[in-house]
């Protein structure tokens, strides 16, 4: 059995722990590797290595950092297909989707390549007699990323390129479900010329997470995952004096008005709900059909859901792969069943799907559930699977109220031909990312990604300008260079400008 180890000090490191976790091939249902789970001693070794590297890397020139970043960008670009295949084998998503994930991560690398401009400070000349004031930003120290299984390349690349470009060192704790992509990324950083210890990969479970949250040499923690864990990460990290951004779960709604082009809207709903088997924090899981749009929308979406080609991620004609584990499959199937039991209508039932030749794979077919209400489990819970719930509303205002009553505030969308309705929607919803005729409004790298309400704990979103702000802190200098022969002019009252 292949064993996946840590990456500490610029090389693979087995660590001290004998504990491991299985890594499955979701398409076959077979274990393909095991990953080492870090002990507290391994956490300390990883953080100490990063802390030593910070002493030098934080003093490196902006030119040195950008050379490494540009080299890293070229290496990732050249190895995109290899990364995508690794992701597909461990996550289950189709290779074309995995390539898109790597590309969106590369956009953050490209953003970070502009770090000399992004770190420019301010200068005010002659604020008082012979006195100037200027500011600049400095790195924090050892930064940690705790990332989910659903985007094993992209979500970490929302974090570590920006953190490293700002002069920090970075310890990545990826999901133990699909850890191999992070190991290849570590190799690429090393090949790009990044000094040993600046980028570390530490595999583990709660023991490793708690060790990182408690370690005195960790300055900041970035997290993406479920809301209960995001809340825990934020509370424990901040209690230990660390800067924390913790992105939580989602229940993303798409509102479809009667004036929306039906074919266009249904195409995009199906792609947004079932792409990557619905295992996206920005997936549309609730369609809000307004007024007379409902019946025709359900019919169109159901026809297209049945036509989705489900199969192994490595097969080029597959449009949707399996979910990540057997436990995930069983949970999704249970929630579909609860929807039917609680009075919803199963327009398309994806339970019991079998892919020929892959009978043991973790497959769930596209599922459309109509007449869902706010009280049902399929609406309240974050399913994280290929399930689209259809809720009915009488007006756009009722749809906005429905979204605002939901505890999550990650992403949302509206399909309409009315500029007035779209503007009312974008201003009225209490959600961090809004799409207008765009179902998955993930912003470009030069904007920041993040939600509101229970979808974010902390005050900073990831990547973009807020990412630079998160991974640095400001320093303001007030300077005077007096003539040697000048009198001191000192006084005992509080200083004011003259």
PARO-615621 format. One record per residue (C-alpha): residue in three letters; x, y, z. Coordinates in nm, 3 decimals, padded with zeros to 5 digits. Last residue first. Layout:
BEGIN
TITOR   nutor         x         y         z
TITOR     ALA         X         Y         Z
...
***
This chain:
BEGIN
TITOR   nutor         x         y         z
TITOR     UNK    00.326    07.280    01.357
TITOR     UNK    00.161    06.943    01.409
TITOR     UNK    00.079    06.834    01.762
TITOR     UNK    00.277    06.644    02.025
TITOR     UNK    00.118    06.604    02.372
TITOR     UNK    00.271    06.860    02.607
TITOR     UNK    00.616    06.813    02.759
TITOR     UNK    00.814    07.003    02.501
TITOR     UNK    01.106    06.940    02.269
TITOR     UNK    01.234    07.208    02.032
TITOR     UNK    01.570    07.027    02.015
TITOR     UNK    01.763    07.329    01.894
TITOR     UNK    01.911    07.300    01.546
TITOR     UNK    02.287    07.267    01.501
TITOR     UNK    02.268    06.905    01.392
TITOR     UNK    01.993    06.978    01.145
TITOR     UNK    01.689    06.766    01.219
TITOR     UNK    01.593    06.440    01.044
TITOR     UNK    01.235    06.373    01.155
TITOR     UNK    01.038    06.052    01.104
TITOR     UNK    00.691    05.917    01.189
TITOR     UNK    00.671    05.552    01.086
TITOR     UNK    00.346    05.353    01.050
TITOR     UNK    00.346    04.973    01.044
TITOR     UNK    00.062    04.771    00.898
TITOR     UNK    00.010    04.400    00.932
TITOR     UNK    00.030    04.134    00.663
TITOR     UNK   -00.138    03.805    00.571
TITOR     UNK   -00.494    03.933    00.619
TITOR     UNK   -00.440    04.255    00.423
TITOR     UNK   -00.298    04.065    00.127
TITOR     UNK   -00.597    03.831    00.142
TITOR     UNK   -00.834    04.127    00.163
TITOR     UNK   -00.690    04.262   -00.163
TITOR     UNK   -00.746    03.935   -00.352
TITOR     UNK   -00.722    03.603   -00.171
TITOR     UNK   -00.958    03.508    00.113
TITOR     UNK   -01.219    03.717    00.294
TITOR     UNK   -01.138    03.908    00.611
TITOR     UNK   -01.353    03.987    00.916
TITOR     UNK   -01.359    03.657    01.099
TITOR     UNK   -01.607    03.373    01.089
TITOR     UNK   -01.766    03.334    00.747
TITOR     UNK   -02.055    03.128    00.603
TITOR     UNK   -02.264    03.162    00.917
TITOR     UNK   -02.349    03.524    00.828
TITOR     UNK   -02.167    03.653    00.519
TITOR     UNK   -01.963    03.497    00.242
TITOR     UNK   -01.610    03.509    00.110
TITOR     UNK   -01.386    03.541   -00.194
TITOR     UNK   -01.182    03.856   -00.260
TITOR     UNK   -01.138    04.042   -00.588
TITOR     UNK   -00.812    04.032   -00.786
TITOR     UNK   -00.847    03.653   -00.804
TITOR     UNK   -01.171    03.665   -01.001
TITOR     UNK   -01.493    03.627   -00.808
TITOR     UNK   -01.681    03.297   -00.775
TITOR     UNK   -02.034    03.383   -00.888
TITOR     UNK   -02.166    03.030   -00.949
TITOR     UNK   -02.507    03.072   -01.112
TITOR     UNK   -02.432    03.367   -01.341
TITOR     UNK   -02.755    03.528   -01.471
TITOR     UNK   -02.685    03.793   -01.209
TITOR     UNK   -02.453    03.635   -00.953
TITOR     UNK   -02.409    03.752   -00.594
TITOR     UNK   -02.127    03.686   -00.347
TITOR     UNK   -02.143    03.792    00.021
TITOR     UNK   -02.510    03.732    00.091
TITOR     UNK   -02.763    03.945    00.276
TITOR     UNK   -02.988    03.988   -00.028
TITOR     UNK   -03.148    04.329   -00.091
TITOR     UNK   -02.895    04.519   -00.300
TITOR     UNK   -02.831    04.243   -00.551
TITOR     UNK   -03.200    04.154   -00.564
TITOR     UNK   -03.333    04.505   -00.619
TITOR     UNK   -03.074    04.550   -00.893
TITOR     UNK   -03.171    04.222   -01.058
TITOR     UNK   -03.541    04.307   -01.041
TITOR     UNK   -03.483    04.648   -01.202
TITOR     UNK   -03.255    04.503   -01.468
TITOR     UNK   -03.527    04.260   -01.569
TITOR     UNK   -03.430    03.972   -01.798
TITOR     UNK   -03.400    03.737   -01.504
TITOR     UNK   -03.198    03.457   -01.346
TITOR     UNK   -03.085    03.542   -00.994
TITOR     UNK   -02.787    03.410   -00.804
TITOR     UNK   -02.663    03.338   -00.452
TITOR     UNK   -02.338    03.278   -00.267
TITOR     UNK   -02.215    03.245    00.092
TITOR     UNK   -02.481    03.379    00.327
TITOR     UNK   -02.590    03.089    00.545
TITOR     UNK   -02.840    03.118    00.829
TITOR     UNK   -03.136    03.129    00.586
TITOR     UNK   -03.389    03.403    00.659
TITOR     UNK   -03.218    03.633    00.408
TITOR     UNK   -03.269    03.379    00.130
TITOR     UNK   -03.641    03.345    00.201
TITOR     UNK   -03.683    03.723    00.230
TITOR     UNK   -03.518    03.769   -00.110
TITOR     UNK   -03.750    03.507   -00.261
TITOR     UNK   -04.055    03.679   -00.109
TITOR     UNK   -03.936    04.007   -00.261
TITOR     UNK   -03.889    03.838   -00.598
TITOR     UNK   -04.251    03.726   -00.585
TITOR     UNK   -04.481    03.428   -00.527
TITOR     UNK   -04.219    03.177   -00.409
TITOR     UNK   -04.175    02.801   -00.470
TITOR     UNK   -03.878    02.594   -00.352
TITOR     UNK   -03.696    02.347   -00.576
TITOR     UNK   -03.426    02.134   -00.415
TITOR     UNK   -03.130    02.030   -00.629
TITOR     UNK   -02.928    01.729   -00.512
TITOR     UNK   -02.591    01.623   -00.649
TITOR     UNK   -02.412    01.626   -00.312
TITOR     UNK   -02.292    01.864   -00.044
TITOR     UNK   -02.619    01.831    00.151
TITOR     UNK   -02.591    02.148    00.361
TITOR     UNK   -02.891    02.097    00.585
TITOR     UNK   -03.203    02.310    00.617
TITOR     UNK   -03.352    02.248    00.272
TITOR     UNK   -03.308    01.871    00.251
TITOR     UNK   -03.406    01.848    00.618
TITOR     UNK   -03.748    02.000    00.551
TITOR     UNK   -03.879    02.302    00.743
TITOR     UNK   -03.808    02.557    00.469
TITOR     UNK   -04.029    02.379    00.219
TITOR     UNK   -03.950    02.163   -00.084
TITOR     UNK   -04.215    02.131   -00.352
TITOR     UNK   -03.978    01.965   -00.598
TITOR     UNK   -03.673    01.744   -00.542
TITOR     UNK   -03.431    01.698   -00.835
TITOR     UNK   -03.158    01.436   -00.803
TITOR     UNK   -02.849    01.381   -01.017
TITOR     UNK   -02.721    01.026   -00.955
TITOR     UNK   -02.526    00.913   -00.652
TITOR     UNK   -02.207    00.713   -00.709
TITOR     UNK   -01.949    00.593   -00.457
TITOR     UNK   -01.801    00.317   -00.671
TITOR     UNK   -01.854   -00.051   -00.593
TITOR     UNK   -02.046   -00.121   -00.916
TITOR     UNK   -01.779    00.038   -01.129
TITOR     UNK   -01.789   -00.181   -01.439
TITOR     UNK   -02.137   -00.058   -01.522
TITOR     UNK   -02.222    00.256   -01.319
TITOR     UNK   -02.498    00.185   -01.067
TITOR     UNK   -02.740    00.451   -00.948
TITOR     UNK   -02.937    00.339   -00.643
TITOR     UNK   -03.050    00.686   -00.545
TITOR     UNK   -03.062    00.956   -00.812
TITOR     UNK   -03.437    01.020   -00.792
TITOR     UNK   -03.568    01.278   -01.039
TITOR     UNK   -03.897    01.460   -00.972
TITOR     UNK   -03.891    01.338   -00.612
TITOR     UNK   -04.181    01.536   -00.464
TITOR     UNK   -04.148    01.674   -00.111
TITOR     UNK   -04.369    01.554    00.175
TITOR     UNK   -04.139    01.485    00.471
TITOR     UNK   -04.078    01.122    00.372
TITOR     UNK   -03.968    01.223    00.022
TITOR     UNK   -03.723    01.475    00.160
TITOR     UNK   -03.601    01.225    00.420
TITOR     UNK   -03.513    00.982    00.144
TITOR     UNK   -03.298    01.239   -00.034
TITOR     UNK   -03.128    01.313    00.298
TITOR     UNK   -03.046    00.946    00.350
TITOR     UNK   -02.900    00.912    00.001
TITOR     UNK   -02.674    01.210    00.071
TITOR     UNK   -02.552    01.059    00.398
TITOR     UNK   -02.487    00.721    00.236
TITOR     UNK   -02.285    00.877   -00.045
TITOR     UNK   -02.075    01.083    00.195
TITOR     UNK   -02.003    00.771    00.404
TITOR     UNK   -01.903    00.580    00.090
TITOR     UNK   -01.649    00.849    00.014
TITOR     UNK   -01.575    01.135   -00.230
TITOR     UNK   -01.888    01.155   -00.441
TITOR     UNK   -01.882    00.991   -00.782
TITOR     UNK   -01.822    01.162   -01.116
TITOR     UNK   -02.027    01.398   -01.331
TITOR     UNK   -01.993    01.481   -01.700
TITOR     UNK   -01.821    01.158   -01.802
TITOR     UNK   -01.731    01.140   -02.173
TITOR     UNK   -01.356    01.165   -02.110
TITOR     UNK   -01.344    00.878   -01.862
TITOR     UNK   -01.100    00.963   -01.581
TITOR     UNK   -01.373    01.100   -01.355
TITOR     UNK   -01.556    00.770   -01.351
TITOR     UNK   -01.917    00.788   -01.468
TITOR     UNK   -02.238    00.989   -01.474
TITOR     UNK   -02.357    01.128   -01.807
TITOR     UNK   -02.623    01.390   -01.730
TITOR     UNK   -02.934    01.323   -01.939
TITOR     UNK   -03.164    01.259   -01.643
TITOR     UNK   -03.069    01.598   -01.499
TITOR     UNK   -03.153    01.766   -01.831
TITOR     UNK   -03.507    01.630   -01.835
TITOR     UNK   -03.553    01.717   -01.467
TITOR     UNK   -03.428    02.073   -01.516
TITOR     UNK   -03.675    02.133   -01.799
TITOR     UNK   -03.974    01.985   -01.615
TITOR     UNK   -03.889    02.163   -01.290
TITOR     UNK   -03.854    02.495   -01.473
TITOR     UNK   -04.184    02.453   -01.659
TITOR     UNK   -04.366    02.384   -01.332
TITOR     UNK   -04.205    02.666   -01.133
TITOR     UNK   -04.191    02.975   -01.354
TITOR     UNK   -04.556    03.068   -01.284
TITOR     UNK   -04.467    03.265   -00.971
TITOR     UNK   -04.102    03.258   -00.866
TITOR     UNK   -03.901    02.935   -00.869
TITOR     UNK   -03.639    02.937   -00.593
TITOR     UNK   -03.373    02.681   -00.683
TITOR     UNK   -03.187    02.544   -00.381
TITOR     UNK   -02.858    02.352   -00.395
TITOR     UNK   -02.661    02.579   -00.626
TITOR     UNK   -02.297    02.482   -00.579
TITOR     UNK   -02.069    02.748   -00.432
TITOR     UNK   -01.925    02.535   -00.150
TITOR     UNK   -01.877    02.267   -00.413
TITOR     UNK   -01.943    01.895   -00.380
TITOR     UNK   -02.252    01.900   -00.603
TITOR     UNK   -02.130    01.593   -00.792
TITOR     UNK   -01.841    01.805   -00.928
TITOR     UNK   -02.103    01.973   -01.148
TITOR     UNK   -02.452    01.866   -01.039
TITOR     UNK   -02.614    02.182   -00.903
TITOR     UNK   -02.426    02.446   -01.103
TITOR     UNK   -02.440    02.251   -01.429
TITOR     UNK   -02.810    02.172   -01.387
TITOR     UNK   -02.890    02.531   -01.291
TITOR     UNK   -02.693    02.664   -01.587
TITOR     UNK   -02.883    02.461   -01.842
TITOR     UNK   -03.215    02.535   -01.669
TITOR     UNK   -03.155    02.910   -01.682
TITOR     UNK   -03.053    02.917   -02.047
TITOR     UNK   -03.343    02.697   -02.161
TITOR     UNK   -03.594    02.893   -01.955
TITOR     UNK   -03.492    03.244   -02.059
TITOR     UNK   -03.578    03.438   -01.741
TITOR     UNK   -03.902    03.641   -01.750
TITOR     UNK   -04.079    03.410   -01.502
TITOR     UNK   -03.810    03.476   -01.241
TITOR     UNK   -03.560    03.211   -01.132
TITOR     UNK   -03.391    03.266   -00.797
TITOR     UNK   -03.076    03.062   -00.734
TITOR     UNK   -03.007    02.978   -00.371
TITOR     UNK   -02.677    02.872   -00.214
TITOR     UNK   -02.692    02.688    00.116
TITOR     UNK   -02.337    02.729    00.238
TITOR     UNK   -02.077    02.615    00.486
TITOR     UNK   -01.797    02.793    00.664
TITOR     UNK   -01.503    03.018    00.582
TITOR     UNK   -01.268    03.071    00.875
TITOR     UNK   -01.032    03.369    00.875
TITOR     UNK   -00.821    03.372    01.191
TITOR     UNK   -00.551    03.599    01.339
TITOR     UNK   -00.408    03.415    01.637
TITOR     UNK   -00.423    03.510    02.003
TITOR     UNK   -00.491    03.163    02.143
TITOR     UNK   -00.858    03.247    02.201
TITOR     UNK   -00.859    03.362    01.839
TITOR     UNK   -00.758    03.015    01.723
TITOR     UNK   -01.000    02.827    01.947
TITOR     UNK   -01.302    03.040    01.857
TITOR     UNK   -01.225    03.068    01.487
TITOR     UNK   -01.143    02.701    01.439
TITOR     UNK   -01.457    02.596    01.631
TITOR     UNK   -01.682    02.829    01.428
TITOR     UNK   -01.528    02.700    01.106
TITOR     UNK   -01.577    02.343    01.229
TITOR     UNK   -01.950    02.398    01.287
TITOR     UNK   -01.980    02.590    00.956
TITOR     UNK   -01.822    02.326    00.732
TITOR     UNK   -01.493    02.385    00.554
TITOR     UNK   -01.242    02.653    00.455
TITOR     UNK   -00.978    02.768    00.702
TITOR     UNK   -00.700    03.026    00.722
TITOR     UNK   -00.493    03.046    01.041
TITOR     UNK   -00.252    03.317    01.153
TITOR     UNK    00.054    03.363    01.376
TITOR     UNK    00.158    03.007    01.456
TITOR     UNK    00.463    03.007    01.690
TITOR     UNK    00.258    02.953    02.007
TITOR     UNK    00.105    02.627    01.880
TITOR     UNK   -00.254    02.591    01.999
TITOR     UNK   -00.436    02.613    01.666
TITOR     UNK   -00.166    02.402    01.498
TITOR     UNK   -00.188    02.130    01.761
TITOR     UNK   -00.566    02.137    01.747
TITOR     UNK   -00.557    02.080    01.373
TITOR     UNK   -00.298    01.803    01.399
TITOR     UNK   -00.497    01.612    01.662
TITOR     UNK   -00.819    01.677    01.472
TITOR     UNK   -00.691    01.497    01.161
TITOR     UNK   -00.357    01.491    00.985
TITOR     UNK   -00.130    01.567    00.695
TITOR     UNK    00.132    01.839    00.724
TITOR     UNK    00.252    02.004    00.404
TITOR     UNK    00.516    02.274    00.445
TITOR     UNK    00.607    02.577    00.234
TITOR     UNK    00.879    02.816    00.354
TITOR     UNK    01.073    02.533    00.517
TITOR     UNK    01.326    02.486    00.239
TITOR     UNK    01.374    02.794    00.022
TITOR     UNK    01.141    02.841   -00.277
TITOR     UNK    01.340    02.788   -00.594
TITOR     UNK    01.066    02.695   -00.841
TITOR     UNK    01.160    02.326   -00.802
TITOR     UNK    01.080    02.353   -00.431
TITOR     UNK    00.744    02.512   -00.500
TITOR     UNK    00.675    02.240   -00.759
TITOR     UNK    00.755    01.963   -00.510
TITOR     UNK    00.517    02.116   -00.258
TITOR     UNK    00.245    02.134   -00.526
TITOR     UNK    00.298    01.762   -00.592
TITOR     UNK    00.249    01.690   -00.223
TITOR     UNK   -00.064    01.904   -00.208
TITOR     UNK   -00.220    01.710   -00.494
TITOR     UNK   -00.163    01.384   -00.304
TITOR     UNK   -00.380    01.459    00.000
TITOR     UNK   -00.731    01.361   -00.113
TITOR     UNK   -00.928    01.235    00.191
TITOR     UNK   -00.674    01.358    00.448
TITOR     UNK   -00.789    01.711    00.374
TITOR     UNK   -00.499    01.952    00.353
TITOR     UNK   -00.299    02.089    00.647
TITOR     UNK   -00.078    02.348    00.477
TITOR     UNK    00.199    02.518    00.676
TITOR     UNK    00.305    02.852    00.525
TITOR     UNK    00.598    03.090    00.567
TITOR     UNK    00.528    03.459    00.544
TITOR     UNK    00.690    03.717    00.316
TITOR     UNK    00.382    03.867    00.148
TITOR     UNK    00.441    03.645   -00.157
TITOR     UNK    00.428    03.343    00.075
TITOR     UNK    00.087    03.437    00.217
TITOR     UNK   -00.052    03.524   -00.126
TITOR     UNK    00.071    03.201   -00.289
TITOR     UNK   -00.037    02.996    00.019
TITOR     UNK   -00.400    03.098    00.052
TITOR     UNK   -00.632    03.081   -00.249
TITOR     UNK   -00.389    02.817   -00.374
TITOR     UNK   -00.499    02.594   -00.085
TITOR     UNK   -00.857    02.632   -00.215
TITOR     UNK   -00.766    02.553   -00.575
TITOR     UNK   -00.560    02.235   -00.541
TITOR     UNK   -00.755    02.005   -00.308
TITOR     UNK   -01.092    02.158   -00.403
TITOR     UNK   -01.362    01.938   -00.247
TITOR     UNK   -01.145    01.785    00.024
TITOR     UNK   -01.132    02.088    00.251
TITOR     UNK   -00.842    02.313    00.364
TITOR     UNK   -00.662    02.405    00.685
TITOR     UNK   -00.406    02.673    00.594
TITOR     UNK   -00.151    02.788    00.850
TITOR     UNK    00.065    03.101    00.864
TITOR     UNK    00.408    03.120    01.030
TITOR     UNK    00.516    03.483    01.059
TITOR     UNK    00.302    03.796    01.020
TITOR     UNK    00.447    03.968    00.713
TITOR     UNK    00.507    04.346    00.703
TITOR     UNK    00.305    04.630    00.558
TITOR     UNK    00.423    04.987    00.500
TITOR     UNK    00.343    05.333    00.628
TITOR     UNK    00.490    05.680    00.597
TITOR     UNK    00.492    06.001    00.797
TITOR     UNK    00.729    06.294    00.742
TITOR     UNK    00.839    06.560    00.991
TITOR     UNK    01.056    06.864    00.919
TITOR     UNK    00.790    07.102    01.050
TITOR     UNK    00.473    06.896    01.058
TITOR     UNK    00.304    06.667    00.805
TITOR     UNK    00.599    06.752    00.580
TITOR     UNK    00.555    06.470    00.327
TITOR     UNK    00.293    06.200    00.359
TITOR     UNK    00.385    05.855    00.231
TITOR     UNK    00.169    05.549    00.179
TITOR     UNK    00.262    05.182    00.134
TITOR     UNK    00.316    04.958   -00.168
TITOR     UNK    00.250    04.593   -00.084
TITOR     UNK    00.015    04.522   -00.375
TITOR     UNK    00.252    04.679   -00.627
TITOR     UNK    00.546    04.459   -00.528
TITOR     UNK    00.303    04.163   -00.488
TITOR     UNK    00.211    04.145   -00.857
TITOR     UNK    00.305    03.775   -00.880
TITOR     UNK    00.037    03.723   -00.614
TITOR     UNK   -00.235    03.788   -00.871
TITOR     UNK   -00.077    03.532   -01.103
TITOR     UNK   -00.074    03.278   -00.820
TITOR     UNK   -00.440    03.360   -00.755
TITOR     UNK   -00.521    03.297   -01.123
TITOR     UNK   -00.333    02.969   -01.098
TITOR     UNK   -00.587    02.847   -00.844
TITOR     UNK   -00.867    02.912   -01.091
TITOR     UNK   -00.671    02.715   -01.351
TITOR     UNK   -00.618    02.423   -01.113
TITOR     UNK   -00.993    02.402   -01.050
TITOR     UNK   -01.064    02.415   -01.424
TITOR     UNK   -00.829    02.123   -01.475
TITOR     UNK   -01.021    01.933   -01.205
TITOR     UNK   -01.347    01.995   -01.390
TITOR     UNK   -01.195    01.858   -01.711
TITOR     UNK   -01.064    01.557   -01.517
TITOR     UNK   -01.406    01.458   -01.382
TITOR     UNK   -01.450    01.479   -01.007
TITOR     UNK   -01.373    01.167   -00.800
TITOR     UNK   -01.170    01.325   -00.520
TITOR     UNK   -00.874    01.087   -00.515
TITOR     UNK   -00.833    00.983   -00.880
TITOR     UNK   -00.975    01.308   -01.015
TITOR     UNK   -00.736    01.520   -00.810
TITOR     UNK   -00.434    01.320   -00.927
TITOR     UNK   -00.558    01.350   -01.286
TITOR     UNK   -00.597    01.726   -01.254
TITOR     UNK   -00.248    01.767   -01.109
TITOR     UNK   -00.099    01.575   -01.401
TITOR     UNK   -00.299    01.780   -01.650
TITOR     UNK   -00.192    02.107   -01.489
TITOR     UNK    00.179    02.018   -01.486
TITOR     UNK    00.301    02.288   -01.726
TITOR     UNK    00.078    02.554   -01.568
TITOR     UNK    00.195    02.454   -01.222
TITOR     UNK    00.558    02.487   -01.334
TITOR     UNK    00.503    02.824   -01.502
TITOR     UNK    00.330    02.969   -01.196
TITOR     UNK    00.602    02.841   -00.967
TITOR     UNK    00.866    03.019   -01.176
TITOR     UNK    00.665    03.343   -01.164
TITOR     UNK    00.628    03.305   -00.787
TITOR     UNK    00.997    03.236   -00.732
TITOR     UNK    01.098    03.541   -00.935
TITOR     UNK    00.832    03.746   -00.751
TITOR     UNK    00.979    03.658   -00.413
TITOR     UNK    01.335    03.749   -00.508
TITOR     UNK    01.226    04.082   -00.655
TITOR     UNK    01.027    04.164   -00.343
TITOR     UNK    01.348    04.119   -00.149
TITOR     UNK    01.390    03.853    00.114
TITOR     UNK    01.374    03.960    00.479
TITOR     UNK    01.061    03.757    00.556
TITOR     UNK    01.225    03.458    00.387
TITOR     UNK    01.526    03.462    00.620
TITOR     UNK    01.364    03.459    00.965
TITOR     UNK    01.058    03.284    00.822
TITOR     UNK    01.261    02.970    00.745
TITOR     UNK    01.326    02.915    01.117
TITOR     UNK    00.955    02.953    01.195
TITOR     UNK    00.860    02.712    00.915
TITOR     UNK    01.092    02.442    01.051
TITOR     UNK    00.958    02.504    01.403
TITOR     UNK    00.601    02.475    01.273
TITOR     UNK    00.664    02.141    01.103
TITOR     UNK    00.856    01.994    01.395
TITOR     UNK    00.589    02.106    01.641
TITOR     UNK    00.311    01.954    01.433
TITOR     UNK    00.508    01.630    01.405
TITOR     UNK    00.547    01.617    01.784
TITOR     UNK    00.171    01.671    01.823
TITOR     UNK    00.122    01.368    01.599
TITOR     UNK    00.056    01.385    01.228
TITOR     UNK   -00.163    01.142    01.035
TITOR     UNK    00.017    00.950    00.759
TITOR     UNK   -00.186    00.894    00.444
TITOR     UNK   -00.285    00.554    00.310
TITOR     UNK   -00.317    00.462   -00.055
TITOR     UNK   -00.546    00.320   -00.325
TITOR     UNK   -00.840    00.194   -00.120
TITOR     UNK   -01.111    00.060   -00.350
TITOR     UNK   -01.459    00.203   -00.412
TITOR     UNK   -01.393    00.197   -00.786
TITOR     UNK   -01.489    00.553   -00.882
TITOR     UNK   -01.421    00.696   -00.535
TITOR     UNK   -01.058    00.577   -00.534
TITOR     UNK   -01.000    00.583   -00.162
TITOR     UNK   -00.731    00.724    00.065
TITOR     UNK   -00.726    00.544    00.399
TITOR     UNK   -00.607    00.717    00.720
TITOR     UNK   -00.283    00.650    00.907
TITOR     UNK   -00.158    00.645    01.266
TITOR     UNK    00.201    00.534    01.331
TITOR     UNK    00.308    00.887    01.424
TITOR     UNK    00.667    01.008    01.429
TITOR     UNK    00.692    01.182    01.095
TITOR     UNK    00.745    01.025    00.752
TITOR     UNK    00.912    01.337    00.603
TITOR     UNK    00.923    01.415    00.233
TITOR     UNK    01.159    01.706    00.160
TITOR     UNK    01.190    02.085    00.178
TITOR     UNK    01.200    02.123    00.553
TITOR     UNK    00.876    01.930    00.604
TITOR     UNK    00.660    01.757    00.343
TITOR     UNK    00.441    01.493    00.512
TITOR     UNK    00.394    01.132    00.403
TITOR     UNK    00.166    00.948    00.161
TITOR     UNK    00.196    00.571    00.197
TITOR     UNK    00.139    00.341   -00.101
TITOR     UNK    00.000    00.000    00.000
***
